[in-house]
């Protein structure tokens, strides 16, 4: 698969595909096209791209942070600093 095809298949930009290569998430090889001038074409293994898309579609689970429901002045500020900041309370 060529870079443009990979980008279309993954639903992202070609720049994002380049970033995946740079991050080591996708492998690429470069091939010269017979009779073509210019830079070699970036070619991606179709099976690897398919597996990578499956990985991208897996849900990511994040831990839920502990919720603090009530705070006291001591939790927010050391006692010796109360006067300067809470004088008007």
Secondary structure, DSSP 8 states (H G I E B T S, - for coil): -BHHHHHHHHTS-HHHHHHHHHTTSS--EEE--TT--SS-EEE--HHHHHHHHHHHHS--------------HHHHS-GGGHHHHHTT-
